[in-house]
Amino acid sequence: MTAVDVATARPLTEAVRKELSQALAELVQKQVELVNSIKPHLLGGTVLTIGDTRLDASLKGRIDDLYNHLTK
């Protein structure tokens, strides 16, 4: 079983949790255990952490990227 941390600004609904679990299980071809971390500072979107891999699709991440791009 693979642990997946899903950081979101608000708790996931049970329907979203189930759909995300199924999609991730197909992607990694293993059973996954979803852990939902609530992090209001993300503002929206999600940050997925699977092992050493982190996928940031949060609004805060996009704002930070834009800020870094504009201040170069």
PDB file of N, H, CA, C and O in Angstrom:
ATOM      1  N   MET A   1       0.849  -1.173   0.000  1.00  0.00           N
ATOM      2  CA  MET A   1       0.000   0.000   0.000  1.00  0.00           C
ATOM      3  C   MET A   1       0.895   1.237   0.000  1.00  0.00           C
ATOM      4  O   MET A   1       1.909   1.290   0.697  1.00  0.00           O
ATOM      5  N   THR A   2       0.502   2.226  -0.792  1.00  0.00           N
ATOM      6  H   THR A   2      -0.322   2.183  -1.358  1.00  0.00           H
ATOM      7  CA  THR A   2       1.256   3.462  -0.916  1.00  0.00           C
ATOM      8  C   THR A   2       0.502   4.593  -0.230  1.00  0.00           C
ATOM      9  O   THR A   2      -0.677   4.820  -0.505  1.00  0.00           O
ATOM     10  N   ALA A   3       1.188   5.301   0.664  1.00  0.00           N
ATOM     11  H   ALA A   3       2.146   5.116   0.887  1.00  0.00           H
ATOM     12  CA  ALA A   3       0.582   6.446   1.348  1.00  0.00           C
ATOM     13  C   ALA A   3       0.682   7.674   0.452  1.00  0.00           C
ATOM     14  O   ALA A   3       1.735   7.958  -0.119  1.00  0.00           O
ATOM     15  N   VAL A   4      -0.431   8.398   0.337  1.00  0.00           N
ATOM     16  H   VAL A   4      -1.286   8.167   0.801  1.00  0.00           H
ATOM     17  CA  VAL A   4      -0.477   9.622  -0.456  1.00  0.00           C
ATOM     18  C   VAL A   4      -1.031  10.729   0.433  1.00  0.00           C
ATOM     19  O   VAL A   4      -2.145  10.629   0.947  1.00  0.00           O
ATOM     20  N   ASP A   5      -0.233  11.795   0.609  1.00  0.00           N
ATOM     21  H   ASP A   5       0.672  11.876   0.192  1.00  0.00           H
ATOM     22  CA  ASP A   5      -0.710  12.946   1.366  1.00  0.00           C
ATOM     23  C   ASP A   5      -1.315  13.930   0.383  1.00  0.00           C
ATOM     24  O   ASP A   5      -0.670  14.335  -0.583  1.00  0.00           O
ATOM     25  N   VAL A   6      -2.560  14.311   0.637  1.00  0.00           N
ATOM     26  H   VAL A   6      -3.085  13.981   1.422  1.00  0.00           H
ATOM     27  CA  VAL A   6      -3.260  15.273  -0.197  1.00  0.00           C
ATOM     28  C   VAL A   6      -3.535  16.495   0.673  1.00  0.00           C
ATOM     29  O   VAL A   6      -4.432  16.480   1.516  1.00  0.00           O
ATOM     30  N   ALA A   7      -2.761  17.544   0.462  1.00  0.00           N
ATOM     31  H   ALA A   7      -2.032  17.557  -0.223  1.00  0.00           H
ATOM     32  CA  ALA A   7      -2.947  18.782   1.214  1.00  0.00           C
ATOM     33  C   ALA A   7      -3.930  19.661   0.453  1.00  0.00           C
ATOM     34  O   ALA A   7      -3.753  19.925  -0.736  1.00  0.00           O
ATOM     35  N   THR A   8      -4.969  20.112   1.154  1.00  0.00           N
ATOM     36  H   THR A   8      -5.113  19.897   2.120  1.00  0.00           H
ATOM     37  CA  THR A   8      -5.981  20.973   0.561  1.00  0.00           C
ATOM     38  C   THR A   8      -6.338  22.083   1.545  1.00  0.00           C
ATOM     39  O   THR A   8      -6.064  21.980   2.741  1.00  0.00           O
ATOM     40  N   ALA A   9      -6.949  23.142   1.027  1.00  0.00           N
ATOM     41  H   ALA A   9      -7.171  23.226   0.056  1.00  0.00           H
ATOM     42  CA  ALA A   9      -7.358  24.248   1.892  1.00  0.00           C
ATOM     43  C   ALA A   9      -8.568  23.863   2.748  1.00  0.00           C
ATOM     44  O   ALA A   9      -8.741  24.373   3.855  1.00  0.00           O
ATOM     45  N   ARG A  10      -9.391  22.972   2.231  1.00  0.00           N
ATOM     46  H   ARG A  10      -9.250  22.558   1.332  1.00  0.00           H
ATOM     47  CA  ARG A  10     -10.585  22.503   2.946  1.00  0.00           C
ATOM     48  C   ARG A  10     -10.649  20.986   2.873  1.00  0.00           C
ATOM     49  O   ARG A  10     -10.041  20.386   1.987  1.00  0.00           O
ATOM     50  N   PRO A  11     -11.371  20.360   3.783  1.00  0.00           N
ATOM     51  CA  PRO A  11     -11.475  18.890   3.749  1.00  0.00           C
ATOM     52  C   PRO A  11     -12.100  18.396   2.444  1.00  0.00           C
ATOM     53  O   PRO A  11     -12.988  19.037   1.882  1.00  0.00           O
ATOM     54  N   LEU A  12     -11.618  17.247   1.976  1.00  0.00           N
ATOM     55  H   LEU A  12     -10.897  16.726   2.432  1.00  0.00           H
ATOM     56  CA  LEU A  12     -12.186  16.625   0.786  1.00  0.00           C
ATOM     57  C   LEU A  12     -13.528  15.992   1.127  1.00  0.00           C
ATOM     58  O   LEU A  12     -13.714  15.468   2.225  1.00  0.00           O
ATOM     59  N   THR A  13     -14.457  16.042   0.188  1.00  0.00           N
ATOM     60  H   THR A  13     -14.306  16.468  -0.704  1.00  0.00           H
ATOM     61  CA  THR A  13     -15.713  15.329   0.373  1.00  0.00           C
ATOM     62  C   THR A  13     -15.437  13.842   0.184  1.00  0.00           C
ATOM     63  O   THR A  13     -14.425  13.466  -0.407  1.00  0.00           O
ATOM     64  N   GLU A  14     -16.313  13.020   0.670  1.00  0.00           N
ATOM     65  H   GLU A  14     -17.136  13.325   1.150  1.00  0.00           H
ATOM     66  CA  GLU A  14     -16.127  11.571   0.539  1.00  0.00           C
ATOM     67  C   GLU A  14     -16.121  11.155  -0.926  1.00  0.00           C
ATOM     68  O   GLU A  14     -15.362  10.264  -1.307  1.00  0.00           O
ATOM     69  N   ALA A  15     -16.957  11.786  -1.759  1.00  0.00           N
ATOM     70  H   ALA A  15     -17.574  12.509  -1.450  1.00  0.00           H
ATOM     71  CA  ALA A  15     -17.008  11.448  -3.183  1.00  0.00           C
ATOM     72  C   ALA A  15     -15.681  11.785  -3.870  1.00  0.00           C
ATOM     73  O   ALA A  15     -15.171  10.986  -4.656  1.00  0.00           O
ATOM     74  N   VAL A  16     -15.129  12.945  -3.582  1.00  0.00           N
ATOM     75  H   VAL A  16     -15.543  13.594  -2.943  1.00  0.00           H
ATOM     76  CA  VAL A  16     -13.847  13.355  -4.177  1.00  0.00           C
ATOM     77  C   VAL A  16     -12.730  12.459  -3.670  1.00  0.00           C
ATOM     78  O   VAL A  16     -11.848  12.056  -4.430  1.00  0.00           O
ATOM     79  N   ARG A  17     -12.773  12.155  -2.397  1.00  0.00           N
ATOM     80  H   ARG A  17     -13.489  12.482  -1.780  1.00  0.00           H
ATOM     81  CA  ARG A  17     -11.760  11.284  -1.789  1.00  0.00           C
ATOM     82  C   ARG A  17     -11.737   9.910  -2.479  1.00  0.00           C
ATOM     83  O   ARG A  17     -10.671   9.376  -2.786  1.00  0.00           O
ATOM     84  N   LYS A  18     -12.917   9.357  -2.714  1.00  0.00           N
ATOM     85  H   LYS A  18     -13.783   9.790  -2.466  1.00  0.00           H
ATOM     86  CA  LYS A  18     -13.025   8.043  -3.352  1.00  0.00           C
ATOM     87  C   LYS A  18     -12.529   8.096  -4.797  1.00  0.00           C
ATOM     88  O   LYS A  18     -11.771   7.229  -5.231  1.00  0.00           O
ATOM     89  N   GLU A  19     -12.956   9.107  -5.531  1.00  0.00           N
ATOM     90  H   GLU A  19     -13.572   9.812  -5.179  1.00  0.00           H
ATOM     91  CA  GLU A  19     -12.547   9.250  -6.931  1.00  0.00           C
ATOM     92  C   GLU A  19     -11.034   9.460  -7.045  1.00  0.00           C
ATOM     93  O   GLU A  19     -10.390   8.874  -7.916  1.00  0.00           O
ATOM     94  N   LEU A  20     -10.472  10.287  -6.176  1.00  0.00           N
ATOM     95  H   LEU A  20     -10.995  10.763  -5.469  1.00  0.00           H
ATOM     96  CA  LEU A  20      -9.034  10.545  -6.194  1.00  0.00           C
ATOM     97  C   LEU A  20      -8.252   9.289  -5.827  1.00  0.00           C
ATOM     98  O   LEU A  20      -7.221   9.000  -6.436  1.00  0.00           O
ATOM     99  N   SER A  21      -8.729   8.550  -4.847  1.00  0.00           N
ATOM    100  H   SER A  21      -9.566   8.784  -4.352  1.00  0.00           H
ATOM    101  CA  SER A  21      -8.069   7.301  -4.452  1.00  0.00           C
ATOM    102  C   SER A  21      -8.017   6.314  -5.615  1.00  0.00           C
ATOM    103  O   SER A  21      -6.985   5.692  -5.869  1.00  0.00           O
ATOM    104  N   GLN A  22      -9.129   6.179  -6.310  1.00  0.00           N
ATOM    105  H   GLN A  22      -9.967   6.684  -6.104  1.00  0.00           H
ATOM    106  CA  GLN A  22      -9.191   5.252  -7.441  1.00  0.00           C
ATOM    107  C   GLN A  22      -8.254   5.691  -8.562  1.00  0.00           C
ATOM    108  O   GLN A  22      -7.546   4.866  -9.138  1.00  0.00           O
ATOM    109  N   ALA A  23      -8.246   6.980  -8.871  1.00  0.00           N
ATOM    110  H   ALA A  23      -8.821   7.650  -8.402  1.00  0.00           H
ATOM    111  CA  ALA A  23      -7.395   7.491  -9.947  1.00  0.00           C
ATOM    112  C   ALA A  23      -5.914   7.313  -9.605  1.00  0.00           C
ATOM    113  O   ALA A  23      -5.121   6.916 -10.459  1.00  0.00           O
ATOM    114  N   LEU A  24      -5.548   7.604  -8.368  1.00  0.00           N
ATOM    115  H   LEU A  24      -6.192   7.926  -7.674  1.00  0.00           H
ATOM    116  CA  LEU A  24      -4.151   7.452  -7.961  1.00  0.00           C
ATOM    117  C   LEU A  24      -3.732   5.991  -7.913  1.00  0.00           C
ATOM    118  O   LEU A  24      -2.597   5.662  -8.259  1.00  0.00           O
ATOM    119  N   ALA A  25      -4.633   5.111  -7.487  1.00  0.00           N
ATOM    120  H   ALA A  25      -5.555   5.378  -7.206  1.00  0.00           H
ATOM    121  CA  ALA A  25      -4.332   3.674  -7.455  1.00  0.00           C
ATOM    122  C   ALA A  25      -4.052   3.158  -8.864  1.00  0.00           C
ATOM    123  O   ALA A  25      -3.147   2.348  -9.060  1.00  0.00           O
ATOM    124  N   GLU A  26      -4.821   3.622  -9.838  1.00  0.00           N
ATOM    125  H   GLU A  26      -5.557   4.280  -9.678  1.00  0.00           H
ATOM    126  CA  GLU A  26      -4.580   3.230 -11.231  1.00  0.00           C
ATOM    127  C   GLU A  26      -3.249   3.784 -11.720  1.00  0.00           C
ATOM    128  O   GLU A  26      -2.520   3.106 -12.444  1.00  0.00           O
ATOM    129  N   LEU A  27      -2.930   5.008 -11.328  1.00  0.00           N
ATOM    130  H   LEU A  27      -3.522   5.558 -10.740  1.00  0.00           H
ATOM    131  CA  LEU A  27      -1.696   5.651 -11.769  1.00  0.00           C
ATOM    132  C   LEU A  27      -0.457   4.947 -11.239  1.00  0.00           C
ATOM    133  O   LEU A  27       0.480   4.692 -11.995  1.00  0.00           O
ATOM    134  N   VAL A  28      -0.442   4.631  -9.951  1.00  0.00           N
ATOM    135  H   VAL A  28      -1.204   4.839  -9.337  1.00  0.00           H
ATOM    136  CA  VAL A  28       0.743   3.996  -9.348  1.00  0.00           C
ATOM    137  C   VAL A  28       0.655   2.472  -9.373  1.00  0.00           C
ATOM    138  O   VAL A  28       1.603   1.782  -8.996  1.00  0.00           O
ATOM    139  N   GLN A  29      -0.475   1.959  -9.814  1.00  0.00           N
ATOM    140  H   GLN A  29      -1.244   2.519 -10.120  1.00  0.00           H
ATOM    141  CA  GLN A  29      -0.731   0.520  -9.908  1.00  0.00           C
ATOM    142  C   GLN A  29      -0.505  -0.184  -8.571  1.00  0.00           C
ATOM    143  O   GLN A  29       0.053  -1.280  -8.518  1.00  0.00           O
ATOM    144  N   LYS A  30      -0.941   0.456  -7.509  1.00  0.00           N
ATOM    145  H   LYS A  30      -1.395   1.346  -7.552  1.00  0.00           H
ATOM    146  CA  LYS A  30      -0.919  -0.094  -6.149  1.00  0.00           C
ATOM    147  C   LYS A  30      -2.112   0.468  -5.409  1.00  0.00           C
ATOM    148  O   LYS A  30      -2.696   1.475  -5.810  1.00  0.00           O
ATOM    149  N   GLN A  31      -2.468  -0.201  -4.319  1.00  0.00           N
ATOM    150  H   GLN A  31      -1.994  -1.019  -3.994  1.00  0.00           H
ATOM    151  CA  GLN A  31      -3.493   0.338  -3.446  1.00  0.00           C
ATOM    152  C   GLN A  31      -2.923   1.570  -2.754  1.00  0.00           C
ATOM    153  O   GLN A  31      -1.750   1.579  -2.380  1.00  0.00           O
ATOM    154  N   VAL A  32      -3.734   2.607  -2.578  1.00  0.00           N
ATOM    155  H   VAL A  32      -4.687   2.599  -2.881  1.00  0.00           H
ATOM    156  CA  VAL A  32      -3.253   3.818  -1.933  1.00  0.00           C
ATOM    157  C   VAL A  32      -4.041   4.102  -0.669  1.00  0.00           C
ATOM    158  O   VAL A  32      -5.225   3.781  -0.565  1.00  0.00           O
ATOM    159  N   GLU A  33      -3.361   4.709   0.286  1.00  0.00           N
ATOM    160  H   GLU A  33      -2.399   4.970   0.202  1.00  0.00           H
ATOM    161  CA  GLU A  33      -4.002   5.198   1.503  1.00  0.00           C
ATOM    162  C   GLU A  33      -3.924   6.717   1.441  1.00  0.00           C
ATOM    163  O   GLU A  33      -2.840   7.297   1.505  1.00  0.00           O
ATOM    164  N   LEU A  34      -5.079   7.351   1.315  1.00  0.00           N
ATOM    165  H   LEU A  34      -5.959   6.880   1.263  1.00  0.00           H
ATOM    166  CA  LEU A  34      -5.151   8.797   1.188  1.00  0.00           C
ATOM    167  C   LEU A  34      -5.189   9.442   2.565  1.00  0.00           C
ATOM    168  O   LEU A  34      -6.016   9.082   3.403  1.00  0.00           O
ATOM    169  N   VAL A  35      -4.294  10.396   2.796  1.00  0.00           N
ATOM    170  H   VAL A  35      -3.623  10.688   2.115  1.00  0.00           H
ATOM    171  CA  VAL A  35      -4.281  11.176   4.032  1.00  0.00           C
ATOM    172  C   VAL A  35      -4.519  12.619   3.621  1.00  0.00           C
ATOM    173  O   VAL A  35      -3.721  13.195   2.882  1.00  0.00           O
ATOM    174  N   ASN A  36      -5.617  13.209   4.095  1.00  0.00           N
ATOM    175  H   ASN A  36      -6.265  12.741   4.695  1.00  0.00           H
ATOM    176  CA  ASN A  36      -5.967  14.580   3.733  1.00  0.00           C
ATOM    177  C   ASN A  36      -5.484  15.536   4.820  1.00  0.00           C
ATOM    178  O   ASN A  36      -6.006  15.540   5.935  1.00  0.00           O
ATOM    179  N   SER A  37      -4.481  16.346   4.481  1.00  0.00           N
ATOM    180  H   SER A  37      -4.057  16.343   3.576  1.00  0.00           H
ATOM    181  CA  SER A  37      -3.980  17.372   5.390  1.00  0.00           C
ATOM    182  C   SER A  37      -4.650  18.688   5.037  1.00  0.00           C
ATOM    183  O   SER A  37      -4.649  19.089   3.873  1.00  0.00           O
ATOM    184  N   ILE A  38      -5.218  19.362   6.019  1.00  0.00           N
ATOM    185  H   ILE A  38      -5.219  19.036   6.964  1.00  0.00           H
ATOM    186  CA  ILE A  38      -5.895  20.632   5.788  1.00  0.00           C
ATOM    187  C   ILE A  38      -4.899  21.760   6.031  1.00  0.00           C
ATOM    188  O   ILE A  38      -4.377  21.921   7.134  1.00  0.00           O
ATOM    189  N   LYS A  39      -4.645  22.544   4.974  1.00  0.00           N
ATOM    190  H   LYS A  39      -5.069  22.414   4.078  1.00  0.00           H
ATOM    191  CA  LYS A  39      -3.687  23.654   5.051  1.00  0.00           C
ATOM    192  C   LYS A  39      -4.330  24.888   4.407  1.00  0.00           C
ATOM    193  O   LYS A  39      -4.192  25.107   3.204  1.00  0.00           O
ATOM    194  N   PRO A  40      -5.036  25.696   5.218  1.00  0.00           N
ATOM    195  CA  PRO A  40      -5.757  26.854   4.681  1.00  0.00           C
ATOM    196  C   PRO A  40      -4.891  27.833   3.888  1.00  0.00           C
ATOM    197  O   PRO A  40      -5.405  28.533   3.015  1.00  0.00           O
ATOM    198  N   HIS A  41      -3.593  27.897   4.172  1.00  0.00           N
ATOM    199  H   HIS A  41      -3.175  27.329   4.881  1.00  0.00           H
ATOM    200  CA  HIS A  41      -2.728  28.840   3.462  1.00  0.00           C
ATOM    201  C   HIS A  41      -2.579  28.504   1.970  1.00  0.00           C
ATOM    202  O   HIS A  41      -2.092  29.337   1.206  1.00  0.00           O
ATOM    203  N   LEU A  42      -2.987  27.306   1.542  1.00  0.00           N
ATOM    204  H   LEU A  42      -3.383  26.629   2.163  1.00  0.00           H
ATOM    205  CA  LEU A  42      -2.921  26.944   0.125  1.00  0.00           C
ATOM    206  C   LEU A  42      -3.942  27.709  -0.704  1.00  0.00           C
ATOM    207  O   LEU A  42      -3.784  27.828  -1.919  1.00  0.00           O
ATOM    208  N   LEU A  43      -4.983  28.227  -0.070  1.00  0.00           N
ATOM    209  H   LEU A  43      -5.112  28.131   0.917  1.00  0.00           H
ATOM    210  CA  LEU A  43      -6.055  29.013  -0.687  1.00  0.00           C
ATOM    211  C   LEU A  43      -6.985  28.180  -1.564  1.00  0.00           C
ATOM    212  O   LEU A  43      -8.196  28.396  -1.530  1.00  0.00           O
ATOM    213  N   GLY A  44      -6.475  27.258  -2.329  1.00  0.00           N
ATOM    214  H   GLY A  44      -5.491  27.083  -2.356  1.00  0.00           H
ATOM    215  CA  GLY A  44      -7.271  26.403  -3.206  1.00  0.00           C
ATOM    216  C   GLY A  44      -6.354  25.421  -3.897  1.00  0.00           C
ATOM    217  O   GLY A  44      -5.132  25.554  -3.823  1.00  0.00           O
ATOM    218  N   GLY A  45      -6.922  24.443  -4.565  1.00  0.00           N
ATOM    219  H   GLY A  45      -7.915  24.335  -4.625  1.00  0.00           H
ATOM    220  CA  GLY A  45      -6.116  23.436  -5.251  1.00  0.00           C
ATOM    221  C   GLY A  45      -5.586  22.386  -4.296  1.00  0.00           C
ATOM    222  O   GLY A  45      -6.074  22.252  -3.174  1.00  0.00           O
ATOM    223  N   THR A  46      -4.586  21.642  -4.742  1.00  0.00           N
ATOM    224  H   THR A  46      -4.189  21.751  -5.654  1.00  0.00           H
ATOM    225  CA  THR A  46      -4.040  20.550  -3.930  1.00  0.00           C
ATOM    226  C   THR A  46      -2.524  20.464  -4.077  1.00  0.00           C
ATOM    227  O   THR A  46      -1.940  20.937  -5.051  1.00  0.00           O
ATOM    228  N   VAL A  47      -1.916  19.845  -3.077  1.00  0.00           N
ATOM    229  H   VAL A  47      -2.391  19.460  -2.286  1.00  0.00           H
ATOM    230  CA  VAL A  47      -0.517  19.467  -3.143  1.00  0.00           C
ATOM    231  C   VAL A  47      -0.478  17.976  -2.821  1.00  0.00           C
ATOM    232  O   VAL A  47      -0.813  17.570  -1.708  1.00  0.00           O
ATOM    233  N   LEU A  48      -0.071  17.163  -3.793  1.00  0.00           N
ATOM    234  H   LEU A  48       0.201  17.493  -4.697  1.00  0.00           H
ATOM    235  CA  LEU A  48       0.009  15.713  -3.614  1.00  0.00           C
ATOM    236  C   LEU A  48       1.446  15.329  -3.310  1.00  0.00           C
ATOM    237  O   LEU A  48       2.373  15.789  -3.976  1.00  0.00           O
ATOM    238  N   THR A  49       1.627  14.486  -2.302  1.00  0.00           N
ATOM    239  H   THR A  49       0.873  14.112  -1.761  1.00  0.00           H
ATOM    240  CA  THR A  49       2.947  13.968  -1.987  1.00  0.00           C
ATOM    241  C   THR A  49       2.865  12.449  -1.969  1.00  0.00           C
ATOM    242  O   THR A  49       2.148  11.855  -1.164  1.00  0.00           O
ATOM    243  N   ILE A  50       3.621  11.832  -2.882  1.00  0.00           N
ATOM    244  H   ILE A  50       4.204  12.315  -3.536  1.00  0.00           H
ATOM    245  CA  ILE A  50       3.696  10.374  -2.984  1.00  0.00           C
ATOM    246  C   ILE A  50       5.168  10.013  -2.864  1.00  0.00           C
ATOM    247  O   ILE A  50       5.946  10.224  -3.795  1.00  0.00           O
ATOM    248  N   GLY A  51       5.544   9.473  -1.724  1.00  0.00           N
ATOM    249  H   GLY A  51       4.913   9.301  -0.968  1.00  0.00           H
ATOM    250  CA  GLY A  51       6.959   9.172  -1.492  1.00  0.00           C
ATOM    251  C   GLY A  51       7.777  10.454  -1.524  1.00  0.00           C
ATOM    252  O   GLY A  51       7.519  11.381  -0.756  1.00  0.00           O
ATOM    253  N   ASP A  52       8.768  10.506  -2.418  1.00  0.00           N
ATOM    254  H   ASP A  52       8.977   9.753  -3.042  1.00  0.00           H
ATOM    255  CA  ASP A  52       9.618  11.683  -2.550  1.00  0.00           C
ATOM    256  C   ASP A  52       9.117  12.658  -3.615  1.00  0.00           C
ATOM    257  O   ASP A  52       9.746  13.689  -3.855  1.00  0.00           O
ATOM    258  N   THR A  53       8.003  12.343  -4.247  1.00  0.00           N
ATOM    259  H   THR A  53       7.492  11.506  -4.052  1.00  0.00           H
ATOM    260  CA  THR A  53       7.472  13.175  -5.322  1.00  0.00           C
ATOM    261  C   THR A  53       6.383  14.099  -4.791  1.00  0.00           C
ATOM    262  O   THR A  53       5.453  13.666  -4.111  1.00  0.00           O
ATOM    263  N   ARG A  54       6.521  15.387  -5.117  1.00  0.00           N
ATOM    264  H   ARG A  54       7.277  15.739  -5.669  1.00  0.00           H
ATOM    265  CA  ARG A  54       5.547  16.393  -4.671  1.00  0.00           C
ATOM    266  C   ARG A  54       5.011  17.104  -5.905  1.00  0.00           C
ATOM    267  O   ARG A  54       5.776  17.638  -6.708  1.00  0.00           O
ATOM    268  N   LEU A  55       3.687  17.106  -6.047  1.00  0.00           N
ATOM    269  H   LEU A  55       3.065  16.672  -5.395  1.00  0.00           H
ATOM    270  CA  LEU A  55       3.024  17.776  -7.160  1.00  0.00           C
ATOM    271  C   LEU A  55       2.183  18.921  -6.599  1.00  0.00           C
ATOM    272  O   LEU A  55       1.192  18.683  -5.908  1.00  0.00           O
ATOM    273  N   ASP A  56       2.572  20.151  -6.892  1.00  0.00           N
ATOM    274  H   ASP A  56       3.377  20.344  -7.453  1.00  0.00           H
ATOM    275  CA  ASP A  56       1.901  21.320  -6.333  1.00  0.00           C
ATOM    276  C   ASP A  56       0.965  21.929  -7.368  1.00  0.00           C
ATOM    277  O   ASP A  56       1.414  22.539  -8.338  1.00  0.00           O
ATOM    278  N   ALA A  57      -0.323  21.764  -7.161  1.00  0.00           N
ATOM    279  H   ALA A  57      -0.688  21.269  -6.372  1.00  0.00           H
ATOM    280  CA  ALA A  57      -1.341  22.359  -8.016  1.00  0.00           C
ATOM    281  C   ALA A  57      -2.203  23.297  -7.178  1.00  0.00           C
ATOM    282  O   ALA A  57      -3.408  23.419  -7.399  1.00  0.00           O
ATOM    283  N   SER A  58      -1.563  23.961  -6.206  1.00  0.00           N
ATOM    284  H   SER A  58      -0.584  23.862  -6.027  1.00  0.00           H
ATOM    285  CA  SER A  58      -2.299  24.863  -5.320  1.00  0.00           C
ATOM    286  C   SER A  58      -2.269  26.289  -5.866  1.00  0.00           C
ATOM    287  O   SER A  58      -1.395  26.644  -6.655  1.00  0.00           O
ATOM    288  N   LEU A  59      -3.218  27.083  -5.443  1.00  0.00           N
ATOM    289  H   LEU A  59      -3.928  26.794  -4.801  1.00  0.00           H
ATOM    290  CA  LEU A  59      -3.259  28.488  -5.818  1.00  0.00           C
ATOM    291  C   LEU A  59      -2.049  29.217  -5.242  1.00  0.00           C
ATOM    292  O   LEU A  59      -1.455  30.060  -5.914  1.00  0.00           O
ATOM    293  N   LYS A  60      -1.685  28.902  -4.014  1.00  0.00           N
ATOM    294  H   LYS A  60      -2.167  28.218  -3.468  1.00  0.00           H
ATOM    295  CA  LYS A  60      -0.507  29.522  -3.408  1.00  0.00           C
ATOM    296  C   LYS A  60       0.742  29.207  -4.212  1.00  0.00           C
ATOM    297  O   LYS A  60       1.576  30.086  -4.425  1.00  0.00           O
ATOM    298  N   GLY A  61       0.882  27.976  -4.660  1.00  0.00           N
ATOM    299  H   GLY A  61       0.204  27.261  -4.487  1.00  0.00           H
ATOM    300  CA  GLY A  61       2.032  27.589  -5.471  1.00  0.00           C
ATOM    301  C   GLY A  61       2.104  28.367  -6.770  1.00  0.00           C
ATOM    302  O   GLY A  61       3.183  28.770  -7.202  1.00  0.00           O
ATOM    303  N   ARG A  62       0.965  28.575  -7.385  1.00  0.00           N
ATOM    304  H   ARG A  62       0.088  28.248  -7.034  1.00  0.00           H
ATOM    305  CA  ARG A  62       0.932  29.340  -8.643  1.00  0.00           C
ATOM    306  C   ARG A  62       1.261  30.808  -8.406  1.00  0.00           C
ATOM    307  O   ARG A  62       1.972  31.423  -9.200  1.00  0.00           O
ATOM    308  N   ILE A  63       0.746  31.368  -7.318  1.00  0.00           N
ATOM    309  H   ILE A  63       0.168  30.868  -6.673  1.00  0.00           H
ATOM    310  CA  ILE A  63       1.052  32.760  -6.981  1.00  0.00           C
ATOM    311  C   ILE A  63       2.544  32.911  -6.680  1.00  0.00           C
ATOM    312  O   ILE A  63       3.173  33.872  -7.122  1.00  0.00           O
ATOM    313  N   ASP A  64       3.107  31.965  -5.931  1.00  0.00           N
ATOM    314  H   ASP A  64       2.595  31.184  -5.572  1.00  0.00           H
ATOM    315  CA  ASP A  64       4.543  31.995  -5.631  1.00  0.00           C
ATOM    316  C   ASP A  64       5.374  31.911  -6.906  1.00  0.00           C
ATOM    317  O   ASP A  64       6.361  32.633  -7.047  1.00  0.00           O
ATOM    318  N   ASP A  65       4.984  31.032  -7.842  1.00  0.00           N
ATOM    319  H   ASP A  65       4.182  30.445  -7.727  1.00  0.00           H
ATOM    320  CA  ASP A  65       5.691  30.909  -9.113  1.00  0.00           C
ATOM    321  C   ASP A  65       5.631  32.213  -9.904  1.00  0.00           C
ATOM    322  O   ASP A  65       6.636  32.646 -10.468  1.00  0.00           O
ATOM    323  N   LEU A  66       4.459  32.834  -9.946  1.00  0.00           N
ATOM    324  H   LEU A  66       3.643  32.481  -9.488  1.00  0.00           H
ATOM    325  CA  LEU A  66       4.291  34.100 -10.651  1.00  0.00           C
ATOM    326  C   LEU A  66       5.159  35.181 -10.028  1.00  0.00           C
ATOM    327  O   LEU A  66       5.828  35.931 -10.739  1.00  0.00           O
ATOM    328  N   TYR A  67       5.150  35.263  -8.718  1.00  0.00           N
ATOM    329  H   TYR A  67       4.606  34.655  -8.140  1.00  0.00           H
ATOM    330  CA  TYR A  67       5.968  36.248  -7.993  1.00  0.00           C
ATOM    331  C   TYR A  67       7.452  36.053  -8.314  1.00  0.00           C
ATOM    332  O   TYR A  67       8.167  37.012  -8.604  1.00  0.00           O
ATOM    333  N   ASN A  68       7.901  34.793  -8.257  1.00  0.00           N
ATOM    334  H   ASN A  68       7.320  34.014  -8.022  1.00  0.00           H
ATOM    335  CA  ASN A  68       9.316  34.507  -8.556  1.00  0.00           C
ATOM    336  C   ASN A  68       9.660  34.871 -10.001  1.00  0.00           C
ATOM    337  O   ASN A  68      10.749  35.379 -10.269  1.00  0.00           O
ATOM    338  N   HIS A  69       8.758  34.620 -10.909  1.00  0.00           N
ATOM    339  H   HIS A  69       7.873  34.208 -10.691  1.00  0.00           H
ATOM    340  CA  HIS A  69       8.980  34.949 -12.316  1.00  0.00           C
ATOM    341  C   HIS A  69       9.065  36.471 -12.515  1.00  0.00           C
ATOM    342  O   HIS A  69       9.914  36.951 -13.264  1.00  0.00           O
ATOM    343  N   LEU A  70       8.194  37.217 -11.850  1.00  0.00           N
ATOM    344  H   LEU A  70       7.504  36.827 -11.241  1.00  0.00           H
ATOM    345  CA  LEU A  70       8.152  38.667 -12.028  1.00  0.00           C
ATOM    346  C   LEU A  70       9.301  39.391 -11.329  1.00  0.00           C
ATOM    347  O   LEU A  70       9.648  40.508 -11.713  1.00  0.00           O
ATOM    348  N   THR A  71       9.886  38.782 -10.326  1.00  0.00           N
ATOM    349  H   THR A  71       9.604  37.874 -10.014  1.00  0.00           H
ATOM    350  CA  THR A  71      10.958  39.457  -9.577  1.00  0.00           C
ATOM    351  C   THR A  71      12.350  39.053 -10.025  1.00  0.00           C
ATOM    352  O   THR A  71      13.337  39.432  -9.393  1.00  0.00           O
ATOM    353  N   LYS A  72      12.448  38.284 -11.116  1.00  0.00           N
ATOM    354  H   LYS A  72      11.647  37.977 -11.629  1.00  0.00           H
ATOM    355  CA  LYS A  72      13.772  37.888 -11.633  1.00  0.00           C
ATOM    356  C   LYS A  72      14.427  39.047 -12.332  1.00  0.00           C
ATOM    357  O   LYS A  72      15.544  38.914 -12.834  1.00  0.00           O
TER     358      LYS A  72
END
